[in-house]
Amino acid sequence: MAKEKPKYNIWQNTAYAFKNIWQNGQKSHVIGAAAKIPTNFAVTVIALYTPKIILDRLEFSESIQRIIAAIIALLCATMIFDLADNFVDAKNSFTLAYKIWAYYSRKRYQKYLDADYELLENPDFQDKNSRVGMICESDRAPITKLPEYFTLLVINIFSFVLFAGIISLLNPLILLLLSITVFVNYFLVRSVKNHEHKIQNKRISVFRKIWYLANLSTRFDHGKDIRLYGMNGWFRKMAGMFMGEWHDVKKGFEHRYFGAALVNFLMLFFRDGAAYIYLIYKTAAGGITAGEFVLYFAAIGQFAGWFSLLIDTWLNIHAASLQYCDMREFFAYPNKTNRKKGIAVPSGPNGLGIELKNVSYTYPKAKTPAIKNVSIKIEAGEKVALVGLNGAGKTTLVKLICGMYAPEKGEILLDGHGVGEYNIDDYHTLFSAVFQHFRFLPVSIAQNISIVPKEQTDTKKLEQCLALSGLKEKTDKLKNGADTPLIKEINPEGTELSGGERQKLMLARAIYKDAPMLVLDEPTAALDPIAESELYMKYSEIAKNKTSVFISHRLASTRFCDRIIFISDGEIEETGTHAELMEKGGGYAKLFEIQSHYYKDGGKDHE
């Protein structure tokens, strides 16, 4: 399989990284990183030449005072430059790395929040999000250290030139030998790092399974099933299997690292051994002085280290660049919806009209469309029911209407304009919705309904919404009423709601928003018959002056709607009032008869 070429090269990613640092008020850190170069290099030069200078003074019988003065001067210079280097490092390194990490972490979360809803179900988008999530796990990730790496790169280049120049004076062949072995090690390590990046998707896939299993086993609302159905053994078995997969993946690239390290050790042994033997031979033959011997000995011993550090720094820059590729591809992942300025959203005293023209939609990697060539026109203020069997496409259709999904084919018009003409965030303000699956924030019941801080919540409006949704009876029994927080794991003084109460809270939230378009997706699924009947009685008031779309499996509830649309296999099979569809005797009438039979006789004739 051909290796996939990164979308951005190292220099593009470096420019992107420094541009973000510079534009986010971190100029002083960039200047600090540059200031580290001369101080660090000065320390290296002084440390290399100090032994030679002292030995030369001793060899040429200079006075002890001059030798001591030279030693003190060298020590003072070393101390000054070393202190300056450490000061810049302490002041700059950690702070800059943390700020880079915080910036990209915020940017990742913002991208996820701004992404089209349908991307949250897109495997490719989720894989890219997981990659960026692993990158942003720590403020010591390669992306956070790119400025530090480039500082080290320049220092290492200067040091490499210095040591290479000294060794070439002894014998250019030694320099060639040292350089070849370092390059061999470079390609070995680079191959390992590329392999590690290549299998990143596999690592993410296994990690996501482990995370999902851990989250599933610790969820409060799953605790009863786990205990009653003896699922502990299954969880342990799956955890063992996933951890085994994770171990196999890690073991693969750890073996590669060990192999590269072993080859490097063998090359180092023979390379430095040969260089030192030659140096001893030259000294014994009287070709170099004691001071020169010490200088060359240090240069040979440190050259490979500096060259390896140069190569390693470049590999770290390469690794950071690959991470920047992953991040930039995620940040650039395109939305289908309009996030720019759009036309003004309409308003109407009796809701808004919406029309679907030949709309089709297929889920990512699905083989068949969930919605096929659907055309519907819903008038302003009309109450429409969508009915059909499970999997017929009702919820998908509603999500298309709400702008959560973009049609694969066809168009959706609101007030005569295509959905794409509106800014999607403005478009979403037109809808109040209750979907089948929902989550609550760890704040008060009141704030979960109003979705604004307590001081901005309209208390009178809140009371009306609690009464209309049927949740007031619950809040009246609580010590702090609607100010009682939810999610006991976070709020010990909080409360937990039953399934029906949770659904009532979501209904109260939809009523509070008071948008011109009301969408109710199975709003009575978790309600008892009495609460369901009460909701039906209030339906006209809840949907007053709104266009409403009501999804239900219980066909008796559709009588409250102006029109019923019966969906089957993603297509509109029938449309009309309850009476018209019953008279037609089609799929709706058959389904209604089956349901009503069980309500009348308890299904005894089917026993």
N, C-alpha and C positions, 0 to 999 in steps of 0.2 A: 504494500500500500504506500502511495506517495505521501511524503511528509507534508502536512499543511503549512503553507507559508504564513507567518504572522502578518496581520493586516497593516501594522505600523512598525517602522524600523526603530532602532535604538535612538537615533538622533531626533526623530519626530516625537518620540515619547519623552525624551529628555527636555525638549523645548516645551512640550505640553506640561510637564511636571513643574519646571521652573517658572513658567508663565503663571500657573495657578498659585505657586508660592508667592511670587512677586505681587500679584493682584490681590492677594488676601492679607496684605499688610505684614509680610514676613521678610521685608527687605533687609532688616538688620541681621537676620539669621544667614542670609545668602552672603552678605558682606563678611560676617564672622567666619563662615566656611572658607571663604577666599583668604582671610587673614591667617588661617591655620597653616597654609601652604609654606610660607617662608619660615615661620617659627619651627615647624616640624622638620623641615629640610636642614635648617641650621643646626639643630640638635644632632641630626644624623652625621653631618659633616664633621662636627667637633668630636663626636664619639669615635669616628673612624680614624681621625688624624692624631688624637691625643697620645696614644701609645708611641707612635712614630716620633712625634715631636720630643717627648720625654727621653726616649732612647737615643735620639740624635744628640740631644744636649749632653747626656751622660757619655756617649761614645766620643764626642769631640771635646771632652774635659772642660766644659764651661763651669763657672763658679756655681756653688750650691745655692747662692742667693738668686741668681738668674733662673736656675731650674725651679726653685720654689715659687718665684714670681710667675713663671710660665704656667706652672701647675695651678696656682691660685687664679690666674686670669682665665684659664680654660674652664676651671670649675665654676667660676662666677658667670662666664658666658653660658655655660650649659644650664646653670640654675635659672638664669634670666629667661632664656628661650624656652626652657622646659616649663617654667611657671606660666609664661604667656600662652604656651600651647595647651596646658591643662586648664587654664582659665577659660580660653575660648571653647575648649571641648565641653567643660562642665556647664558653661553658660548657654551653649548652642545645641549640642547633640540631642539630649533628651527632650528639651522643649520643642524643638523643630519637629522631631519624629512624632511626638504626641499630637502636635497641631496638624500635621499632614494626615495622620490617622483619623483624627476627629473630623477633618474636612471631608475626606472621602467616605467615611462612615455616614455622615449626614447626607452627603450627595447620593449615596446608595439608597438610603431610606426614602429620600425625596423622590428619586426615580421610581421606586416601587409604589409609592403613594400616588404618583402622577401617571403611572402606566395605565393603559386601557385595561378595563376589567377582564377582558377575554385573554389578555396576556398572562393573567394569574393562573390560567388553565393550560397555558402553552408550555409543553415540555422543554423546548429549546430556550425560552425565556427563563424558565425556572432553573435550568442547568447553568445558565450564565449568571443568574442571581446567586446560586449556591457557590460558584467559583469566586465571585466578588465577596461573598460572605466569609469564605475561608481566608481570603486575602486580608480582610478587615478584622480578623479575629484578634490580632495583636498589634500594638503600636511599635513592634520590632520587625514587622514584615518588610521585605525588600523595598517595597514602594516608599516606605517612610524614611528609608536610609539612602535614597538616591543622591541627595546633595552630599552626604557624608562619603558615599562611594566615589563621587567625582572628585572630591577633595583628595581622597586617598589615591585616586588614579593619577592625578597630576604630581603628587608627592612621590609616588612610586616610579613615575616616568623619569623625574629628575634624579632620583636615587639610582635607578637602573643605568642611566647615562653615566653617572659618577662612577659607579662600581665597574661598569663595562669598560670605561676609559682606563681605569687603573689596571685591570686585568689584562687588557690588550697590550699594555706596556711590557707586561711580563712575557706573554705569548698569546697571539691571537687565536691559536688552535684551542687553548683552554677555554677561551670565551665561546668559541663555536661549540665545543663539547657540552659546556654548561647550558647553552641556549637550546641545543637540540633536545636534551633531556627534559627541559622545562616545557617546551612546545608539545612533546609527546604527552606529558602529564596534562597539559591544557586540553588537548583533544579528548583524552580519556574522561576528564571531569565534565567537559562540556557535553559529551555523549550521555553521561549519567543524568545530568540536569535536564537535558532535552527529553530523555525518557521519562523522567519524573513528571515533567509538564505534560507529556503526551498521555500519560495514564491518569491525568487529573480527573477526567470525567468518570473513570471507573472508581476512583477514590471517593468522589462526591456522591456517586450512586450508592455505594456501600454506607457512607457516613449518613446519608439521608435516611436510609432504612433504620440504622441504629437510633438516630434522633427521633424518628417517627415512633419506633417501638418504645423508647424511653418516655416520650410524651404521652403515648397511649396508656402505658401501664401506670402512670402517676396522675392521670386525670381523675378528679373527684367524681364526675358523673359516670365514669366507667367502673368505679370501685365495686359497685353492687354486682354487676355482671361477672367481673373477674372472680369474686368470691363465691357467688351462688353456683356458677357453672364450672368451678375448678379449673380456671384458665392459667393458674400460676405455672404449671408444668409447661404449657404451650409457650408462655412468655420466656421461660428459661431456655427452652429448646431453641426458639427463634433467636434469642440474644446470643446463645452460643454459636449458632450458625453464622450470624452476621459478624460477630467478632472474629470468627475463623476466617471469613472472607477478608476482613480488614487486616488481619495478621498476614495473610497470603500476599496481599497487595504490598504491604510495607516490607515484607521479607524480600520480595523481588528486587526493589530498588536498593535496599540495604546491602544485598549481596553484590550489586553492581558497584556501590560505593567502596565496599571492602576490597573488591578486585582492583579497582583503580588505585586505592591507597597502597596495596601490596606491590603493584608494579612500580609505583612512585618510590617506595622504600628501596627496592632493589636497584633502581637506577641511581638513587641518591648515594647508596653505598659504594657502587663502582665508580660513579662520576667523581665524587669528592675524594675518594681514595686515590684515584689516578692523579688528580690535580695536586693533592698534598705531597705525593711521592715526587712529582716533578719539582715542586717548590723546595723540598728538602734537598734534592739533588743540586739545584742551582745554588742554594746557600752553602752546601758543603764544598762546592767547586769555587766558592769565593766570588760568585757572580753578583751577589746582592748583599747589602749591609744588614745588620740586625734590625734597624728601623724599617727598612724596606721589607724584610721578611715578615715582620709583624703586620705591616700595612697590607701586603699581598695575602697573607694568611687570613686576615680579617675580611678582606675583599672577596676572596674565594668562598669563605664560609658563609658570608652574608649575601653574596650575589644571587645564589639560587633562591634564598629566602625572599629577597626583594623581587626577583623576577617572578617567583611563584605567587607572591602577594600581588604583583601587578596583574598577572593572569587571573588570579582568584577574584580580584576587584573587578576586572572586566567581566568575569562570569557572573558576579553578583549584579552588575549593571545589566547584563543580559537577562538574568532572572527577573530583575525589577521591571525590565522592558516587557517581558512576557506577561507579567502581572498587569502592567499598564494596558497592554493589548486587550486582556480580558475585561478590565474595567471600562475602557473606552468603547468597546463593542457593546457592553451592557448599557452604558449611559446613552449610547447612540441608537439603541434598539428603537425602531420606529413605531409610533402610535398611528393607528388608522384614523382616529378621531381628530377633530380640529381643536388644537390647544392655543391657537392664535386668536386675534380679535375676530369676532363674528358679528352677525347682525343682531339687533336687540331682540331678546326673547319676548314673545307676545304675552298678553294677558287678556282674559275674557271673564265677563261676569258669570258665565255658566260653563266654565271649563274650556277646553280647547279641542279642536278636531284634529285627528291624525289619520294618515292613509298609508297603507303598505301596497306597493305595486310590484308584483312578481318577485317577491323576496324569497331568497334561498339562503341557507346557512349550513355549513358543515364544520363540525368540531375538528381541531387539529388531530391529524393521524386517523380520523374516523373514515370508514370506507363509504358510508352512505350519509346523505344529508339529513339533518335533524328537522329542518324546515324546507319544504319544496314548493317553489313557485306560488307563494301565498299572496293573495290580494285581498285586503280588507279596508273598508272606510268606516271609521268611527266618528260620529258627529259630536260636536261640542255638547256637553251635558248628558250624553247618552251613557246608560249603564249596560255594559256588555259582559256576558259570562262566557268564559272559555272552558269547555268541558271535554273529557275524553279519558281514555284509559291511561295508566302509567306509561311513561315513555312516549306518549303521542306527540310531544313537542310544545306543550302549553307554556311551561316555564321558559323555554328557549325563546318562544315568540314574545313573551312579556319582556324578556331581557333585551331583545331587539328593539322593542318599542321604547324602552327606557334608555336606550343608547349605550347599554353595557356591551353589546356586540354590534359589529358593523356588518351589514349584509354582504354575503359573498356575491350575490347577484340581486338585481332589482334596487329599489330605493324606498326610503321612508320619508314622508312629508309631514311636517307639523305646521299648521297654519299656512299651507301652500309652499313652504320652503323645505328643501332637503336638510336632513339633520346635520350634514357636514357644513352647512352655512352658519350654524350656531357654534359658539365656543361650547365645548362639551360640558364644562363646569357650569356654565349658565343654563345649558339645556337640562342638566340634572336638577336644577332648582325647581323645575316645573313638575316634578314627580314626588309624591309621597307613596312609599311602598312598604309592604310587609311580605317578606319572602319566607320560605320554609326553614332556612337555616340562618341563624343569627347568633351574634355574640354581644355581650354587654361590657361596658367599661367599669372599672372598679371605683365608681363614684356613686352618688346618691341616685335613688329612683328618679327623682325630679330632673337631675342633670342627664340621666340616660334618656329621658323623654325630650327635654328641650335642646340638648346638645350645646348648651352655652353655660357659662359660669352661673352660680346660684343667684348672684345679684342682678344678672340680666334675664333671669327666668320670669316670665309673666305668670304670677301666682294664680290669678283669676282664670286665665286660659288653661293653666295646668289642671286646676280643679275640674274644669269642664271636660278635659280630655280623659282624666281618670274616671269620671262618671260615665262618659260615653263608651269607653273601652271595657268597663266592668271591673277595673282594678281598684276603684275607690274603697270597696269593702275590705280589701287586703291592707291598704295603706292606713286606713282608719284604725286597724288593730295594732299597728306598729307604734312603739313608744315615740319614735321621732317622725312618724308619718312618712311622707314622701321624701324626707331628708335622710332616710335610712340608707346607708350604703349597701352595695351588692358585692359579691365575690368574697366569701368568708376567708379564703386562703390569704387574701391581702388585708381585708378589714375584719378583724376578730369580732367587732360589734355589729357586723353586717348581717344580712339575711339572705337566704336562698329562696328562689321562687320555683314553684312547680311548673310543669310544662305548660299548663293552661295559663298560669299567671304570667309566664314569660311571653306567651303569645299576646296576651292583653297589653303588656307593656309595649311591645312592638307596635300594636295597633294604636296605642296612645301616642307614641312617637310620630306615627304617620298623620294622626289627626292634628297634633300640635304644629307640625310643619305647615299644614293648611295650603298645600300646593294645588294648582288647578287640575292636575291629573292624579287620580288615586288608583293604585295597583294593589290588589289583595290576592296573594298566592296562598291558597289553603289557609285562610285566617282562622278557621274553626277546627283545624285538624286535632289540636290538643285540648279542645274545650269539651266540657261535659254537655249533655243534651240541653240542660236548662240554660247554661251560659250561651250555648249556640243559638237557642231560640231567642234569647234576649238581644243578641247581636243582630239577628235578622230583623228584629223589630226596630232596631236603631239604625239599620243600614241606610234608609232614606235620609235620615238626618246626617249621618256621617258623610254620605256622598252628595250632600246638598251643594248645588252650584259647582259641581265638579264633573269631569268626564271620568268614569270609573271602569276598570277592567277587573273582573272577579273570577278567580280560578277556584274550582272546587270539584272534588270527586263525588260529593253528595249532591245529586242532581235536584233534590227537593229545594235546595237553596237558590237555584237559578230562577225561580218564579219571581224573585224580587227584581230581576233585571229586565231591561227593555228588549234585549235581543240575546239569543244564545248562539254561540258558534261551536259546533261539534268538530273536533280535530281527531284525525286518525292517521297514524304513520307520517306525521309532519305535513299533512295536507288538510285543507278545509273540506270536510265531507258534506256538512249540512249547515245551514244558517236560517234563523227565524225565531219567532216567539215559541214559548213552551207549547202552546196549543197547536201552532202550525207544525212543529216538529213531531208532536204526538200523532197528529192526523196523517202525516207523511208515512209514519211507520218504519222509519229507517233505523240507523245505528243508535241514534239518541233514544228513540222510543223503546227499543229493545233493552238498552242499558237501564233506562228508567224503570221499566217493568220488573226487571230482575231486582233492582234495589228496593222498589216499593213493595214487592212481594215479601222480602225478608222483614221489612218494617211492619207489615200487616200480620203475617202469620209466624214470624220467627223462623221462617225457612223450614217448617215442619214437613211440607210436601216434598222437600228435597232430601229428607232423611232416608 
